[in-house]
Amino acid sequence: MDKAKLELTITLSLTPVLIFVVYTNIIHPHPKEAVKPPNPLLAIQAEAAAHAKSARSQEVAKLKAMAWKRDPFIVGGGGEGNIELVLNGIVWDEKSPYAIINNAMVRSGDEVGGSKVVEIHKDKVVMNDGTNNFDLNLAKGV
């Protein structure tokens, strides 16, 4: 194959590529996406969510650490490991009520401080420490 035929073959092979590049970049360029400024509300929400998750994990770690202090050979926990349970509030819904005990949201069947949530009523929560049921009552005016 002589030099002229080789040049013609290369030119004909590369011409469609050149046309494609010119068309996509010069004649019909794709619009570039504008960089949106960050939404300050989303940043605040993300920071609040991270803080809430951190606070929740610290509370769970604290409760777990306290649970190890109880005597495993005493039925129902007992001893110095029992932590004081404080009923902070009740989110009442007949189908799925929640209680806030020691700043943790719980439902029936959940365990808090070595005691199990038996029932949630509008004004009290029935708990079980492994041997006895007892009530946590809302403070007056709550």
N, C-alpha and C positions, 0 to 999 in steps of 0.2 A: 504494500500500500504506500503510495507516495505521500509526500508531505501535504499537498493541497487537499487530498481526500481526507486525511487525518484531521486537518484543521476544520474542514466542513462538518465532519461527523461530531467533533467536540462542540462546535458552535451550535449545531442543531440539537444536540443533547442538552446543552446548558440554557438555551433560549427559553424553554418553558419554565425552568426554575427561576430565571431572572424576571420573567413576566409575573410569576406568582409573588415573588418578593416585592416587586414594585407595586403591584395591585394591593397587597395586604398591608403594606406599610405607608404608602404615599397616597394612593388613590382612595382607598377605603380603610383608613386606620381604625382600629378598635378604640372606642372611648375608654380612657383610663378612669378607674374608679377614684372619685374624690376621697381624700382622707377626711373622715369625719372627726370633728373634735370629740374627745371623750365626754360622755354624759356624766356630770358630777353626781346626779342622783344614783346612777348605777354604781359608782364608786363608793358612795355612802352606804348603799344597801349591801354591797359585797363586804365592806368593812364590818357592818353591823352583824351580818350573818357569820363572819369569821369569829367575831368576838363572842357571839352567843354560843357557837359550837365549842369554842375554847372554854367558856365558862361552864357549859354543860359537861364537857369531858373532865374538867377539874372537879366538879361536884361528884360525878360518878366515881372518879378515882378516890376521892375522899371517903365516900360511902363504902367502897370496896375495901379500902385500907382499914376502916373502922370495923368492918365485918369480921376481919381476921382476929380481932382482939377478944372475941367471945369464946367461951369454952365449948368445944364441939361435943363434949360428953354430957352436957346438960341439955335435956330435951327443951326445945323452944329457944335455945340460945342462952338466955339468962345471964347472970353475972354482970361484970363491968362492961362488957362489950355492947350491951343494949344502948342504943342512942335514943335521945329524946325525939319523939315524932311531933312535928308541929303541922297542923292543918292550916295552910296558908289561904286556901280558897277552894271553891267547887265550881266547875263549869257544868251546869246542869243541862242535860238533854235526856229525855226519857229512854231513848234507844241506846245512846252511848255516852253516859256521863263520865267526866274526868274529875279527878281531885288533884290539888297541888299540895303535896306533902314534902316538907323540907325543901321547898323551891323546886321540886321535880314533879312533872305532870305524870300521873299514873291512872290506870284503869283497874277494874275488877280483875283479880288474878295476879296483878303485879306485886313485886316485893320491894319494900322500902325498909332499910335499917333492921333487917332480920324478921320483919313482920309482913304478913300477906294481906293485901286489900281484899276483903270479902265482899262488901257491898258499898255502893255510894248512894247516899240519899241527898235530898235538897239541903239539909242542914247538918249532916254528920256523915262520917265514914266509919264503917265497921271493919275492924282489923283483927287479925289472929296472929298471936305470937308463937304458935306451935302447940299451945295447950289451951289457951283461953281466948275468947273473943272479947274485944274491948272497943269502946267508941272514941273517936276523935271528933270533938264538936267544934263548930265554928264559933268564934268569939262573937259576942253581941255586937250588932251593928255592921257585921261584915256581909 
